[in-house]
Amino acid sequence: QVQLVESGGGLVQAGGSLRLSCAASGRSFSRYAMGWFRQAPGEEREFVASIVWNSGRTYYADSVKGRFTIARDNAKNTGYLQMDSLKPEDTAVYYCAVRSMVVTDYDYWGQGTQVTVSS
């Protein structure tokens, strides 16, 4: 059974940095992609970034491009989201998720971690 456990959220001032981690277990993720999503109060969940586990190819939402960096550690089966130059509008619950490369929908999700950026 796939499990995803996020950590690293918290409160930070605008301009600061946080690194989120997503520890994955339950299977080999060599043919998976990991994504990070976020949901602010009263808003729909939105895509933030994703990484193809094998190749390391990355994708970013325009709103975070140049400020956030997604990465993965194959040996630890862990994904990361490094968030720099944080803005108050980055405040949200952040979720990691994984999907097989043969499908388009993410089918395993973590529990979420709160990120709050104060102005």
N, C-alpha and C positions, 0 to 999 in steps of 0.2 A: 504494500500500500504506500502510495506516494505521500510524503509529508514535507511541508515547507514551513520553516520557522524563521520569521523575520526578527530582526533586532536592530538597535541603533537609532531609533527615533528619539525625539526630545524637543526641547525649547532652545532656540538660538536667535540671536539678533540678526537683523538684516545685514547682509554682507558676509555673514559667517558661513561655516561649513558643517556638514554632517555626512557620515558614511553609514548607509544602511547595508545590512547583511541578510542573506537568505540562504539558510542551510537546507539542502535538499537531501532526502533519503528515500529508499524504497525501491529503487531501480537504477539501472544505468541511464544517464542522461545524454549519452553521446549523440543520440539522434533527436534531441529536443532543442527547443529554444526557451529561453527564460525572458520574461518580460516584467517590467515594473509599471504599475498603474497607480493612479491616485484619485481620491474622491474628496472634494471639499463639501462642507455642509450645504445642503440644498442644491447641489450640482450633480451631474452625472459623472460616473467614473470615466477617466480619460487615460489614454496611453501616454506613457512617459518615455520609455526606452526599452529596447530588447536586444538580446545577443543570441546568436546561433552558437550552441555549445561547442560543436566540433571546430568550426572555422574561426570563431571569434568575431564574425561580422556583426556590426552594430547598427542600430537604427535609433533615431531620436525624434521626439516631437520638436517642432520649431521653437516652442516656448522654452525649452531647456537646452537647446543646442548651444554648445560652447561653454555651458556652465555645469552640466552634469556629465558624468562618465560612468558607463556600465562596464563591468568586467566580471570574469569568473575565474575561479581556481579549480582546475580539474581534480587535483589531488584531494581537495577538501570537499568537493561537490557543493561548493558555495558560490553564490553570486553576490555582487556588490553594486551599490549605486552610490558613487561619490558625488555629493551635491555641494557645489561651491557658489559663491556670490548669491546666496539665498535671498529671496524677496518675500515680502509678506504674502504675495499671491501664490507662493509655493506651499502655503499652509494647507494640509490635507492629511487624510489617512492614506498611507502608502502600502500597496500590496504587491507582493511578488507572485508570479504565476508561471507555470510551465505548460508547454504543449508539444506534442509530437510534430515533427517536421512534415508529416503527411496530412496534417489537418490545419485549419486556420483558426479554430477556437482554442482558447486556453481552458484546459479542463481541470487543472489542479491549482488551488489558490492557498496562499498563506492567510494568517489571521489578521494581518494588517498592523501597522505601527504608526503612531501619531507623530507628525512633524508640525511644529508650530514656529513660525518666524515672526518675531516682533519687530515693529518699526521703530 
